[in-house]
Amino acid sequence: MEDEENRMKVYIETYGCQMNLADTEIVLGIMNKSGYSPTPTIDDADVILLNTCSVREHAEEKIHQRLGVIKKQMSDKPDLVVGVLGCMAERLRSSLIDRHKVDIVVGPDEYRKLPELLEGALAGSQGIGVRLSRTETYDDIAPFRTEGVSAWISVMRGCDKFCTFCIVPFTRGRERSRTLASVVSEVEQLVVQGFREVTLLGQNVNSYGDGGNDFADLLSAVARVDSRLRVRFTTSHPQDLSDKLIETIATYDNLCKYIHLPVQSGSDHILEAMNRTYTRGHYLALVDRIKSQIPGVALSTDIIAGFPTETEEDHRETLSLMEEVGYDGAYMFKYSPREGTPAFRLGDDVPEEVKTRRLNEIISLQQKISYEVNQSMVGKTCEVMVDGPSRKSDLQLSGRTDTNKTVVFPTGTLKQGDVVRVNINRVSSATLFGDPVYKLD
C-alpha cells in the first residue's frame, strides 16, 4: 500500500438519513482498505462522492444543484472523478451520467465494487453498479470512523413494508439482517475505542431477525456490553414494535428512553391508503403501553401533510392524534410524489397551497406541544452527555439527555463525552437551557 502522502484522496458529502451516514463510514472503510485516504477538504480530493437520498423531490433537486456547482468549481481538475452513491444513484442510474456526466453511479448494495469502478473511471471509463441484493449486509466491513463519542451501526438493510409513498424498498431492496454476534462485536470494539453512545439503524429495526433472535434480543445483548454505554435505535414501525421490545427498553438503564415512532397520519382512511398496516386505534393503544411501562419516555414521529385524497377531516384527525399523544418532537413534511411508488399512481390531488397550510398548522401545533412538554422540565435536573460546543457560542456546550432532548449549558471544564447533571432553568420548543451541577464520570 502506498505511503499516506501518495495515496489518492476521497471526499464524501452525505445527504439524508442516518443510514446514509452509516453507509458513508462503510464506503470509507472499503476505500481506505483499497489505498485511498479520506479527506475533509473538497479542494484536496482526487475523488468526490455524493451519498444521496431519494425520499423527497427536494432532496434530489439539492443533489442536482450540487453536482452543477462541483463541476463548475472543479473544472481546473480534468482528472477528478465524481460519483453519485446511495438511493438517488439506484433510482436515476444512467440519467445521472447523461445529465451531469458523472463518472460512476453506485447503489447501496454495490459499494464493494467502488475500487474497481474507480479504477475504471481513472482510466477514462464510466461505471454503474446498481444491482440490489437480498443478502448484502456489509457484515465483514469495518466502518471508517473518525474520533468521536457517538457511532451509527447499521444492523439491517432494506424494507418489506412497501408503504405506498416510500421509495426505499425500490432503492434499498428487501429486508436482511446482520448477525447478532457481528453487531455485538462491533459495539465491543467501539467501547474499547472510547465511544460512549451507539445508535442501531434500520429502515425498520423492529423487524430485525437473526435465527431465533429478534430486535429485543439484539438490544439486550448490546446493552450488556457495557452498562455505561448509551444505546439508541431508529426507525421503528408501529406494527412491529412488540411488548417484548417495550419490556426490554424498560429493563436496561442504558437503553435510552426515547422511541421514534412514525405515524404519518392520524386518519384511518389515509393510513390505509398509505399501506401502513395499522389503525389509529392500534397506534394509540401501542403508545399507551409504551408510556405505562416506560415512565418518562419521550416519543417523536414523522407526519406527512397532503397525501393524495387527504380531506380536511383527515387533517383534523392528524392534529387531534398529535394532541392526544403529546409528542416531544416530530419530522413534518409535505407529501412529495416519488415516481415508481404506488402512491404516484394516485395522483397529487391536494393543491400545493392546501398542503402548505396544513403543514404549517401541524408545525405550529407541534411547536406548542414541544414547548409545553419541555416547560415541565424547568426546575428539574437531568443527565446529559456532552456532544460538543453549542452552535451559537463557544462559551456554551450542547448535549443530549437520555430522552434525546438537546441541552445547552456553560462550558466550564467539561469536554465531549463527559456525562453531567444539568439543572434546567429555561426552555424553548426545541432546546433546554441550564447550569451543570456536577460531573458523573
N, C-alpha and C positions, 0 to 999 in steps of 0.2 A: 504493500500500500504506500502511496506517495506521502512525502512529508506534508505536514499541515499547510505550509506556505504554498505548496504546489497543487494542492487539491482544488478541484473546481468548487465554486461556491453556489449554494442553492438558497433561494429566498422564497418563503411561502407566506402568502396572505390568506387568512382563514375567515370565511363568512358563514353565518348561520348558527346552527345549534351546537351543543356541547359534543355531540357525536362527531362533528367536523373537527372540533378541537382535538379530540382523541385521535381521529384519523390522521391529522397533521403530524402528531407525535409518532404514529406508526410509519407514515411516509418518511419522516426524518430518520427514523431508525433504519429503514431499508436503505435510504440514500447514504447515510453515514457508513453503514457496513460496506457499501459499494464504492467508497472512496470519495464521496462528496462531503464538503463541510457546510453546515448550516451557517447562514449569515443573517443578522438582524437588519442589515442595510441593503436596500434595493440597488443602490448605485454600485455596490461591490459584486453583485450577483452575475454569474455566468448562466444561471438557470433561474427563471422566475415562474413560480407555480401559484395559481389561484385555486384554493379549495372552496368549492361553491355550494350554494343552496338553491333549491328549486321550489321551496314550499309556497312562495308568493311571487307574483309577477314583479313586484318592486325589487325583490332580492336579485332576480335575474337581470333586470334592467341596470342595476348598480354594477354588475359584472361587465355587461356590455360597455358601459361608460368607462369603467376602469381599464379595460383592455385597450380602448382607444387612447386613453391617456398614456399608458405604458408604452404602446407602440410609438407614440409621438416623442415622449421623453427619452426613450432609449434608442432612437433612430441612429445614433452615432455608434452603436454596437451591433454591427451586422451579424456577428456570430452568436448573439444572445439567443437562447432557447426559451420560448414562452409556452407554457402549457396550462390547460384547464383540468382540474380534478373534481371528483365528487358528483353530486346529484345532477347538476346542470350539464356536466360532461355526459352523464348517462342519458339524459333526456334529449339533448340537442345534437350530440355526436358530430357528424361531419359538417353540419351547418356552422359550427364554430370555426372550423378550418376555412370554410368558404367565406364567411363574413369577416373574420378577424385575422385570417392567415396565421393562426397559432400553429405551433409545431407538433404538439401532442395533446390528445384528449383521452383522459383515463378515468373510468368509472370506479365506484367504491370497492368493487371486488377484484380489481385488476392491478392493485398497487405493486404487487410483486414484479410486474412487467416493466415498471418505471425505468430501472437501469438499462434494460435492453432497448426500450423505446427512446430514451435519451441518447444512447449511443448512436441509434439510427438518425435522430434529429441532428446531432452534432456533425454527422456525415452528410446532412442535407436532405434527408427524407422526413416525411410526416408520418405520424403514427397514431392509431386509435386502438384503445383497449377498453371495451365497454361490456364485455360478457358478464352477465350476472351468474352468481354461484349459489348452489344450495348447501355448500359445505365450508366455504371460506370464512374463517373467524380471526385469522392472523394470530392464532393462539401461540405460535412459536416466535413471534416477532417482538423484540424488546423495544418498546417505545423510547424515543429520544426525548428526554425531559431536561430542561434547564433547572437550576436550583429553585426551590420554592417550598411552600408548605402544603399546597393543595394539588391533588392529582386526579385526573379523569381516567376511569378504567372502563373500556367497552366490554361488557360481559355477554352481549348477544347482538346480532345484527339482523336487519330486515324486519318485516311486519306481515302478519297474516290477517289483519283485521279488515283491510280494504274499506275504510271509511270513504264515502263517495267523493269527498272533497280532496282527498290526500293522494299525492303523487309518490309517496315513499315506497309502497310495495313495488312500484314500477321502476324506481331509480335505485333502490337498495335491496330489492329481492325479498325472498321469503325468510321466515324466522329460522335462525340456527344459533345455538348457544356454545359458549366456551365451556371447557370442563371446570368443575368446581375447584379441582386441585390447582389448575393453572392460574385461576384468579387469586386464590389464597396465596400462592407462591409469589405472584406479582405484588400483592399487598405486603407480604413479609419483607420483600426487598425494598419497598418504598419506606417502610418503617425504619429499616436499617439506614437508609439514605437521609432520614430526618424529616420525612413528610409527616404532617400532623392530621391531614384530612384526606379522605378519598371519596369520590362520587362514582357509584356504579351506574353505568349508562346502558340504555337500550331503547329502541323505539317503543317497546312495551316490556319493560323489565319484569313485570308481574308474570309473564308467560315463559320466563326462563326455565329451562329444564336440562338436567344432565343425569341421565339414567333415572334413578329414583329420587333425585334431589330437585326440589323446586326452589323458587326465589327466596322463600323464607329460610330454607336450609343454607343457601348461599350467604344470606345476610348474617345468619347466626355464626357461620364459620369465619366470615370476615371480622365480625365484632370480637370474636375470641382471640384474634391475632394479637391485639394489644388494647387493653381497656382504655388507654389514653387517646387512642386514635378515633377521631370523629368519622362517622360513616354516613354518607348521604346516598340517595339514589333518585333517578329520574329516567324515563317518564312512566307514569302508571296509567293503565286503562282501567276504568271503574269495574268492568265486567270481571276482571281477573284479580282484583285485589281481595285476597281471601281473608277469612277470620284468622287463619294461622299466621298470615303475614302481619296483621294488626297486633296479634298477641306477641309476636317476635319483636316488633318495634317497641312495644311496651316493656318487654323483659330486659333489654340491654340498655344501660345508661348511655353508652357511646353511640347508639343508633339515634341519629338526630330526629327530634320530634317535629318533623316537617314533611308534609306529603304534598307533592304537586299532583293534582287530580283533575285533569282536563274534563270539563263538562260540555263545552262547545255551545250548548243551547239549553234553555230551561223548558222548552216545548217538546212534548212527546211527538207531535207531528214532524217537527224539524229533526229531532233525534232519529226518527225512523227514516226520514229522507237522507240523513247523513250515514245511515247504517251503523249507528253507534252501539247497537245491540243491548241497550239498557233503556229503562224508562226514567222519567223524573223521579217517580216514587222509589225505584230501586236505588238511584243515586243518593237521594236524601236519607234513605234508611242506612246506606253504607256510611254516610257522613255521621249519622247518629252513633253508629257502632264505633267508629274511629274516635269520636270525641269522648264517648263514655269510657273507653278502655285506655286512651292515651291522654290523660289530663294535661291541659296546656298546649296541645298540639296546634301547629299552625298549618293552614291549608291555603294553597294557591291553585289557580286554574287557568285554562285557556277558554276564550269566548270568541265566537265568530259572529259578526253582525251582518245581516243582509244576505243570508244563504238563500238560494232560489226558493221561491214560494213562501218566504217568511212574511207573515202578516203582522199588523200592529199588535194583535193579541199574542202571537208567538213572542214578539219582542218584549211585551209586558211580562210574560211568563219567565223570560230570562232575567229581567230586573227583579222580579219577586223571588226567584231562586237565589240570586245573589244576596238579597237581604236576609233570607232565611238561613243560608249557610254562614254568612259573615266572613268571607274570605279575607285573609291577611293581605293578599295581593293577587293580581291577575295579569295575564298577557292577553291583550284585546286587539282584534283586527277586523277590518272589513273583509268580506268574502272576496277572494281572488280566484277567478276561474283558471284551472290548470288543464290545458289540452291533454287528453289521454285519460283523464279521470271520468268516472261515471257521472259526476255532477256536471261536468262540462256539457253533457248532452241535455241537461235540464234547461239550459239557457240561463242567462244572467238577468232575471226579470225584475229585480229590485233596483229602482233608479239610484244612481250614484249619490244624489243629494239626500235620499232617504237613508242609504247606508251610512253616510257621513253623520247625519243627525242621530241615528240610532247608536252608532259607535260613540259619539260624544256623550250621549246620555249614559251609556254603560261606563265610560271612563269617569264621568263626573260622579256617578253613584259609587264606583269602586274607590275613588279617592276619599269620599266621605266615610265609607266603611273602614278603609285602612286607617284613616286618622282616628276614628273612634276606637278601633282595636289598639292602636299604638298609644292613645291617650291613657288607656288603662294601665300602661307600663310606668307612667310617671310616679316617682317615689319608690319604685322597686329597684332591686339590684339584680343584674343578670350577668351570666358568664359569657365572655366574648373572646374569640380568638382573633389576634391581630393579623389583618391581611397586608397592611402597609399604610403609607401616607394617604390622607384623605384627598379627594380630587380638588378641593378648594384651597387647602392650606397645608404647607409643610409643617406647621406648628401643631397639626392635629393628625391623629391616626384614625383609620377606619377598620372595622372588624365586623364579624357576624356572630349572632347568637346561635344557639342550638336550633332555634326555630327559623333561622335564615334571615333574620332582620339585621339590616345594616345599622351599626352604631358608630358614632363619631365622638372622639374624646381627646383631651390634650395628650401630647406625645410623651412627655416625661422621659423616663429611661427605657421605655418599652421598645420592643422590636418585633419584626414579622415572626409569627409563630407563637409568640407568648400568649398565654391564657390569663385573663384578668377579669376581676369582678368590677362592673361599672354601675354606678348609681345613676339612674335615668332621671333627668330634671326637666327636659322638654322634648317635644316630638313634632315631626311633620307627618304627612301621609306616607312618606317613603323612608324616613330616617329617624332613629332615636339618637338623642344627644345626652351626654352625661359626663361624670367625672370618675376616673379609676379609683377604686377603693383599695384593692391590694392584688398583687400578682399571685397566681395559684401555683405556677411551676416555671 
